[in-house]
Amino acid sequence: MATPTTLPATFVSGAVLTAAQQNDLRGAFRVLQVVTGTTIEPVTNSTTTPEDTTLTQTITPTSTSSKVLVLVNHTECYKSAGNAETSMSLYLFRGGVAIGGTVSQLYTGTALVLVSNANITVLDSPATTSAVTYKTQFWNSQTAATVGVQTNGTKSTIILMEISA
């Protein structure tokens, strides 16, 4: 992959870039591929044990120096009214490693039913050209209540964008 190391530190009006500089500029930091995954399957969890949300997608980077921009939109995240101290934790995993997420989603300190969307954005550096799978998991912070995602069969989305380095 081209890198922008031969680019001028500043640009001056009227200056012309060399062919090598133009190629470096064109090759650096561009989107190489985009893959999208969706799910509409409702999933609930009444425990403090992480559970898959059914939102998952795999990408195979073309270079070990590539970054993967991960954009997650989980729809209709739900918390039942069973416990005022309940909240939902939602995390993004690469393989079995948590790389980002939200803690205390839907917490209010009251025993209200709550529904909201949740988003996660992570710029990851998987450093591989092998297939990499991203997925989300969620769990309940307390017992005596239920949390869920895609509650009414709404569509959640994960977008993976390989960015050249």
C-alpha positions in Angstrom: 0.0 0.0 0.0 1.1 3.5 -0.8 1.7 5.8 2.2 1.6 9.6 2.2 5.2 10.0 3.4 6.5 11.7 0.2 3.8 14.4 0.3 4.8 17.9 1.0 4.4 19.1 4.7 2.3 22.0 3.3 0.8 22.9 0.0 1.6 26.2 -1.7 -0.7 27.9 -4.2 0.3 27.0 -7.7 2.6 24.0 -6.7 2.3 20.9 -8.8 2.5 17.4 -7.2 4.8 14.9 -8.8 3.3 11.7 -10.2 4.7 9.8 -7.2 3.1 12.2 -4.8 -0.2 12.0 -6.6 -0.1 8.2 -6.5 0.7 8.3 -2.7 -2.2 10.7 -2.1 -4.6 8.5 -4.2 -3.5 5.3 -2.5 -3.6 6.4 1.1 -6.5 6.3 3.5 -9.1 5.0 1.0 -11.9 2.6 1.5 -10.9 -0.8 0.0 -14.0 -2.8 0.7 -17.3 -2.6 2.5 -19.4 -5.5 3.9 -22.7 -5.2 5.7 -24.5 -7.6 8.0 -28.1 -7.3 9.3 -30.4 -9.2 11.7 -34.0 -8.9 12.7 -34.1 -11.7 15.2 -35.3 -10.6 18.6 -33.0 -11.8 21.4 -33.5 -11.4 25.2 -31.3 -12.0 28.2 -32.3 -12.1 31.9 -28.8 -13.0 33.1 -25.5 -11.3 33.7 -23.9 -13.8 31.2 -23.0 -12.3 27.8 -25.2 -13.6 24.9 -24.9 -13.1 21.1 -27.3 -10.6 19.6 -27.2 -12.5 16.2 -25.5 -9.5 14.6 -22.3 -10.6 13.0 -20.2 -10.1 9.9 -16.8 -11.2 8.5 -14.3 -9.3 6.5 -10.9 -10.4 5.0 -8.5 -7.5 5.0 -6.2 -7.2 1.9 -3.2 -5.9 3.9 -2.0 -6.4 7.5 -1.6 -2.6 7.8 -5.3 -2.0 6.9 -7.7 -0.6 9.5 -11.3 -1.8 9.8 -13.9 0.8 10.7 -16.8 -0.9 12.4 -20.2 0.8 12.6 -22.9 -0.9 14.6 -26.5 0.2 15.0 -28.6 -1.9 17.3 -32.3 -1.2 17.1 -35.0 -1.4 19.8 -32.7 -2.2 22.8 -35.1 -3.0 25.6 -35.1 -3.1 29.4 -38.0 -4.5 31.3 -39.4 -2.9 34.5 -38.3 -5.7 36.8 -35.4 -4.0 38.6 -34.7 -0.3 39.0 -30.9 -0.9 39.0 -30.9 -2.9 35.7 -29.0 -1.7 32.6 -27.9 -3.4 29.5 -24.2 -3.7 28.5 -23.6 -4.1 24.7 -20.1 -4.9 23.4 -18.4 -5.4 20.1 -16.1 -8.4 19.8 -13.4 -9.3 17.3 -13.2 -13.1 17.7 -13.4 -13.5 21.4 -11.9 -10.1 22.4 -14.1 -7.2 23.4 -12.9 -4.1 21.4 -15.6 -1.5 22.2 -19.1 -1.0 23.5 -21.5 0.7 25.9 -22.0 0.1 29.6 -25.2 1.0 31.4 -27.3 1.4 28.3 -30.9 2.2 29.3 -30.1 2.9 33.0 -32.3 5.4 34.8 -32.4 4.1 38.4 -36.2 3.5 38.0 -38.2 0.4 37.3 -39.5 1.7 33.9 -39.7 -0.1 30.6 -37.2 1.6 28.3 -36.5 1.2 24.5 -33.7 2.9 22.6 -31.2 2.4 19.8 -27.5 1.8 20.6 -24.6 2.6 18.4 -20.9 1.5 18.5 -18.1 2.9 16.4 -14.6 1.4 16.5 -11.6 1.8 14.3 -9.8 -1.6 14.7 -6.3 -2.7 13.7 -6.7 -6.5 13.2 -3.2 -6.8 11.6 -4.1 -9.8 9.5 -5.1 -10.9 6.0 -7.2 -13.8 7.4 -10.9 -13.6 7.8 -11.9 -11.5 10.8 -15.4 -11.9 12.4 -17.1 -9.1 14.3 -20.1 -9.7 16.5 -22.0 -8.0 19.3 -23.0 -9.5 22.7 -25.1 -8.1 25.4 -26.0 -8.8 29.0 -28.0 -7.6 32.0 -26.2 -5.7 34.8 -28.7 -7.1 37.4 -31.1 -10.0 37.7 -34.9 -9.8 38.1 -35.3 -8.0 34.8 -34.9 -8.7 31.1 -32.9 -6.8 28.4 -33.2 -7.4 24.7 -32.3 -6.3 21.2 -34.3 -6.1 17.9 -37.3 -6.4 20.2 -40.1 -6.2 17.6 -38.1 -7.7 14.7 -36.5 -4.3 13.7 -33.3 -4.4 11.7 -29.9 -4.0 13.3 -26.9 -3.3 11.1 -23.1 -3.8 11.2 -20.9 -2.2 8.5 -17.3 -3.1 8.1 -15.1 -0.8 6.1 -11.5 -1.7 5.3 -9.4 1.4 5.2 -5.9 1.4 3.6 -3.1 2.7 5.9 
